[in-house]
């Protein structure tokens, strides 16, 4: 295994900038965590976590590149050749109270591994020499494809590990070790997630929704009842609807927003903005999720009733892509697809300046005229620029 792991590590594109900058005077540096896990599973990690047995700040500075220091934990992020490296000194952690951010102090690598979330993430390989270090049960659990915490207070000390538990289970397809499952359920039923700040819980939820399969990831919350710990009505329980909506969503849409919107459909409209604010969602994300979750049914009805392209465009006017995709998944799939794939890209060759130059006074008539011209173009009643202008001028005159 050591020869395999060392060879795979040296072959990683992300490792090349590191090996090019290592020198004999560097302290012991280890690749640790999910990257080692993924290498052993046959993957090719892109961003690497490094643990230094010594002065981590000096090592990070020695690499050059773009460096950002995180003072709270004495860690650094270094970007080299488009690869990112999180660098920390090997340390132990203590928690002043459940849900608190940890207090840290230097410690040997063996203790650093024991502070981690799950055994399969508590494996390290030395960059120099390839020596392997692992917490108890780590390699066995990786072989068995199961997730196990390293101590019984793990979820109480850091309840965000509950969210990471379901994220890894969904991503890796790993089982949850029975004792760990029992500890997780006990922590959830005891309200452990309430001891964590909303922004920290929200950050984990956003990571969950950004998984390659956000539907499976958000459904995994239900396995332990974590969805209801966020809100009693938050739950992605209609997989068919979610996957149909995702199939309609174009590549410039946001899969995470759409999946979260499906999970939030039963949250009362008056409560949803406050819930997302408490989880520190950015305003643009919050507004898109609220619109998609609360307006999908009404937009679906409008799309279903639309008999002309201009009516389809009117039904979708101002709607986020995620909203139109979900509305289409509720029934009017053909109309939603027509807007997503064709109608939203149609633009006029004229604008308000052309109308003003033609004698239309500034004011509401300009907007009405442009909307009329666009509707005519969508419905195929005008072709070139001159016809667009004529249609707009007729509409302005009529207004």
N, C-alpha and C positions, 0 to 999 in steps of 0.2 A: 504493500500500500504506500509506503514512504516514497519509493521510487516513482510510482504512478503519480502521487500527489505533487511531488517536487517537479516532475516533468510537465504536468498539466499547468502548474503555477507559472513556470517559466515560459510556457507557450501562450499564456493569456496576453492579448493585446494590451490590456490595461496594466499589466505588470511590467511591460518593457520600459516605460519611462522610469520606474522605480529602480530596476536592476541597473540601468544606465547611470544612476546617480548614487548608488550605494558605495561606500568605501570602507576600508578596514577599520577606521576609527569610529564607525557608527555603533550605537548601543544595540543590543538585541532587539530586532523588530520582527513582529509576527503578523501575518494575515489571520484574521479572526472572524468568527461569526458566520453570517449567511453566505458569504463568498466561499468559505471553505466547505460549508454544507453543499452548496450548489456545484462546486467542482467535483465533490465526491459523488454527486448524483448525475454527473455528466454534463452539467451546464457550463456556460461561459459568462461569468459575472462581469459587469462593466465598471461599476463603482466598488472600491475596495475599502474595508475598514482595517486599520492598522493599530496595533498595540505596541508601545515602546517600553521596554524595561530600562528606563532612564529618563533623560530630559527630552520629553516629547516635543516641547516647543522649539528647542534647538534643532532637533531632527527635522521638524516641519520646515523651519527656516532654511535648512541646508539644501532642501530639495529645489528651492527657487519656485518659479511659477507664481500663480495668483493665490494668496493665502488670506483666509479669514479666521480670526481667533474668536473662540467662544469662551468668554471669561468665566461664566458660571461654573463650568466643569474643567476648565483648563485644556480644552480640546481645540483642534484646528481642522479646517478643511482646506486642502491644497488642490488646485486644478493644474494639471500638467498635460499638455497635448490633448485637451478635450476630455481627459479622464479625471474623475474626482476621487480624492482620498480623504477619509475621515481619520484623523490621527489623535490618539489619546495615550496617556501614560497608563500603565497597568495599575489598577486601583481597586480598593474595596469601597463599598457603599453602605451607609446607614441612613435610616429614615426616622425623622423626628416624630412623625405620626403617620397613620395610614393615608396614602394618597399624596404625601408630600414629595417634592423633588428631593433626590438624595443628597446627602453630604458625602463628599469623597475625600479619600486620602490615599497616598501611594501604597501599593501592596504588590507582592509577587504575582507573576502570571497565573499561578494556580488559583489564587484567590480571585483574580479578575475573572477567570472563567466561571467561578462559582456564583458571581453576582448577576449572571445573565438570565435571560427570560426562560429559555428552554434548553434542554441538554443538547439538542441537535445544532444549536447555535453556539455551543460552548466548546468549540474545537478550534485550535490554532495551529498554524504551521510557520516555522521560522523561515524568513526570507533567505537567510544565510544558512545553508546546510539542510534545510527541509525537515528539521525535527518536528514531530507531531506531538501536541499536547491536547488532552481532552478531559473534560469533567467526567465523573463516574456515570456510566450508562450511556454516554453520548454516542459512541460508535455503535453500540448495540441498538439504541433507539433509532438511529439513522438506518440501520439495516432492517429493522422491523417496521420502519416508516410510521413512527408514532411520536407524538408530542408529549413531553413530560417536563414539569417544572423542577427546579433544582432544590427547592425547600418548600415547606408547607405554608409559609407566610407570603409566598411570592405574589399572589393576587391581592393580598391585603396591603402589602408594602407599595405596590404599583399596580392599581387596577387597570391601567391601560393595557397591561399584559393580557387581559381578558379579550380585548379587541384584537390584539395581535395573534392570540390563540386561534380565533376563528379565521383570521386572514391567512395564516400559514396553513391551517387545515384545508381551506378552500383552494389555495394556490397549489400546494404540494400534493393534495389528495391524501394527507396523512390522517391516521386515526388519533384520537385523544386518549392517552393512557388512562385507564379507569380511575386511578387515585387522583390524577390531575383533573379529570372531569368532575369528580366529586368535590374537589376543592373549589373549582370554578363555579359550580352551581351554588355551593354554600356561600361563596363570596358575593355572587349576584343577588341571591335571596336576602343576604344581609345588608344590601345597599352599598356595596363597596364602590360602585361606579359614582355614587353621589359624593364621595370624598375627593374626587378628581375635578379640577376646574373644567368649565365648559369648553374653553379653547383647547385643552389637551384631549378631551374626549372627541371634540370635533375634528381635530387633526387626524386622529386614528380612524374616524369614520370616513374622512375624505380619502385617506390612503386605501381603505377597504374598497371604496367605490371606484378607485382608479386601477384596480386589478384587471388583468386581461379579460376575465369573465366576471364583470361586476354583479351579474345576476346571482351566480353561485356564491360569490363572496357575501352579498347582502343576505341571501337566504341562510347562510351559515350562522348569522346572528340569531336566527330563530331556534337553532339547535340547542342553544343554551339559554334562550330567553333574554338575550342581550338587547334585542330590538325594543322590547317593552321597557327595558331599563332606561332607554333614551326617551321614549314617549309611549304611553299605553296603546296608541293607535298606529305607531310606526312599524310597518312590516311589509316585506316584499313577498306576498303570498300568491301572486298571479304570475307564475313563470311564463306561461304561454303569451300573455299580454306583453310582458317585458321583452321577451325575445322577438316578438313580432315588431314591436316598436324599434328595437335596436337594429333589426334588419332593414327598416325604412330609413334610419338615420344616416345621412351622408358623412363622409370623412371629415368635413369641417364642423360637424356637430360634436357635442360633448357627451360621451357615453356615461360618464360618471354622473353628470347632472340628470340625464334621463333615467338611469337606474334609481337614483335617490328620489326622483319625482314619483316614480311608480310606487316606491316604498312609502311615500308620504301622502298618497292619495286619500287615505282615510283620516289623516290628521285634520281636525277642524280648521277651516280657512282662517279663522280669526286667531288661531294659535300658532300656525305654521311659521309666519315671519319671526315671531318671538323665539320659537324653538331654534330656528337657524341662527338668529342673532346670538342666542346663548351659547351656541356651538362655534361662534366666531367665523361664520361663513362670510366671505367677502360680499359686498352689496350686489355685484353683478351676478354672482352665483345664486345668492338668496333670491333675487327677483326672478331669475330664470326658473328656478325650482318651484317657487310659489306659483308662477304663472302656469307652468306645465302641470303641476299637481292639481290646481284648482280650476283651470279653464279647459281641460282636455275634453270634457263631455260637451260643453257648449260649442267649442270649435269643431268637434266631430259632427254635431248636428248641422252646423252651418256648411261644412264641407259636403255632407251628404245631400243637402238641398241645392247645392250649386250645380247649375246646368250648363254654364258657360265658363271658359277660362277666366274671364274677368271676375266672375262670381267666386271662383275658387281663390283667386288672388285676394279678393276682398275679405273672404273668410279667414285667410291666413295673414292678413295685413298686420304687421308689427309683432307677430308671434315669433318666439324663439324657435329654432329648428327642432329642438327637443319636443316642444309643444305640438308642432304639426305632426311629427313622427308618432307621438303617443295618440293624438287624435285619430290619425289614420289607422293605427292598430286597433282602435275601438270599432272600426267598421269601414269608413270611406277610404280604403287603402288606395284605390286608383286615383282619387282626387288629390290625396296627400302626396302620392308619388309624382303626379303631374306637376304640382307646385315645387316640390323639392328638386326634381330632376330638370325641369325646363322653365316653368313660369317665373320663378324667383330671379332668374338670370336675365330676363328680358328688360331692356332699358330703352328709354326714349332717346332719340338723336337730338331733341330740342330741350331747352330748359327755360327758366323764367326770363332770362335775359333776351331770348329770342322773342318772347311775347311782348316784353316791354318795348323792344326795338320796333315791333309791329304795331305799337300804339295802345296796347292794353295797359291801363294804369296799375301801378303797384297796389296790392291788396289781396283779399281773399279770392278774387276772380282768377288770379294766377294759379293758385293751387287747384281750384276746381277745374280749370281748363287743362292743366297737365294730367290730372287724374282721368279726365274724360279721354284725352288722347291716348294715355296708357291703356285704358280699358279697350279702346278701339284696336290698338295694336295687339293686345292679348287675344282678342277675338278674331283677329285676322282681317279687320275691316280697313286698315291702313297699311301701307307698305313703306314707302321711302320717307325721307325727312319732310318733303314738301306736303305730303298727305298728313303727316303728324301735325304740322303747323296749321294746316287748314282745319283739321278737326278741333284743335285747341282753340283757334280763333272763333270758330262757330260756337263752341261751348262757352267761351268768354262773352260773346255777343248775346247768347241766350241768357247767361247769368245776369 
